[in-house]
């Protein structure tokens, strides 16, 4: 868990201390892409039925969507703080 906390702190530090769009987009999207790739492999390999297909899709994609939403929230806050800093320097 400490590894994830350090990873999260590094990303948020890049956002708030530097440019608001500091981390690259792959940093934000990799959990979503990983969930989609795992789902595609399971769907092709196992051939899930319709109701189970949606359950598995939701279970694999939801953490990536939560992570993306969390980082987007902080990116917008960092953009606001960056804009205030730029206006106060002028």
C-alpha positions as CSV (number, residue, x, y, z in Angstrom):
1,X,0.0,0.0,0.0
2,X,2.9,2.3,0.7
3,X,4.0,1.9,-3.0
4,X,0.7,3.1,-4.2
5,X,0.7,6.0,-1.7
6,X,4.2,7.1,-3.0
7,X,3.0,6.8,-6.6
8,X,-0.1,8.9,-5.9
9,X,2.0,11.5,-4.1
10,X,4.5,11.7,-6.9
11,X,1.7,12.3,-9.5
12,X,-0.1,14.9,-7.4
13,X,3.2,16.6,-6.6
14,X,3.9,16.9,-10.4
15,X,0.4,18.4,-10.9
16,X,0.5,21.0,-8.1
17,X,4.1,22.0,-8.1
18,X,4.7,22.2,-11.9
19,X,2.4,22.6,-14.8
20,X,-1.2,21.5,-14.1
21,X,-1.0,19.0,-16.9
22,X,2.3,17.5,-15.5
23,X,1.7,13.8,-15.7
24,X,1.3,12.2,-19.1
25,X,-2.1,10.8,-20.1
26,X,-0.8,7.2,-19.9
27,X,-0.3,7.7,-16.2
28,X,-4.0,8.6,-15.9
29,X,-5.3,5.9,-18.3
30,X,-3.2,2.8,-17.6
31,X,-5.6,1.2,-15.1
32,X,-8.5,1.7,-17.4
33,X,-6.6,0.3,-20.4
34,X,-5.4,-2.7,-18.3
35,X,-8.9,-3.5,-17.2
36,X,-10.2,-3.3,-20.8
37,X,-7.3,-5.5,-22.0
38,X,-8.0,-8.1,-19.4
39,X,-11.7,-8.0,-20.2
40,X,-11.0,-8.4,-23.9
41,X,-8.8,-11.4,-23.2
42,X,-11.4,-13.0,-21.0
43,X,-14.3,-12.3,-23.3
44,X,-12.5,-13.7,-26.3
45,X,-11.0,-16.7,-24.4
46,X,-14.0,-17.7,-22.3
47,X,-16.9,-16.4,-24.3
48,X,-19.0,-15.0,-21.4
49,X,-22.8,-14.8,-21.5
50,X,-24.5,-11.4,-21.7
51,X,-25.3,-10.9,-18.0
52,X,-21.9,-12.1,-16.8
53,X,-20.2,-10.1,-19.5
54,X,-21.5,-6.8,-18.0
55,X,-20.6,-7.8,-14.5
56,X,-17.1,-8.7,-15.4
57,X,-16.7,-5.6,-17.5
58,X,-17.9,-3.4,-14.6
59,X,-15.6,-5.1,-12.1
60,X,-12.6,-4.7,-14.3
61,X,-13.2,-1.1,-15.6
62,X,-14.5,0.5,-12.5
63,X,-11.1,1.0,-10.7
64,X,-9.7,2.6,-13.8
65,X,-12.6,5.0,-14.1
66,X,-12.3,5.9,-10.4
67,X,-8.6,6.6,-10.8
68,X,-9.2,8.7,-13.9
69,X,-11.9,10.7,-12.1
70,X,-9.7,11.2,-9.1
71,X,-6.8,12.5,-11.2
72,X,-9.1,14.7,-13.3
73,X,-10.4,16.3,-10.2
74,X,-6.9,17.1,-9.0
75,X,-5.9,18.2,-12.4
76,X,-8.7,20.8,-12.5
77,X,-7.8,22.0,-9.0
78,X,-4.1,22.3,-10.1
79,X,-5.1,24.2,-13.2
80,X,-7.1,26.7,-11.1
81,X,-4.2,27.2,-8.7
82,X,-1.8,27.5,-11.6
83,X,-4.0,30.2,-13.2
84,X,-4.2,32.1,-10.0
85,X,-0.4,31.9,-9.6
86,X,0.1,33.1,-13.2
87,X,-2.3,36.1,-12.7
88,X,-0.7,37.1,-9.4
89,X,2.8,37.1,-11.1
90,X,1.6,39.5,-13.8
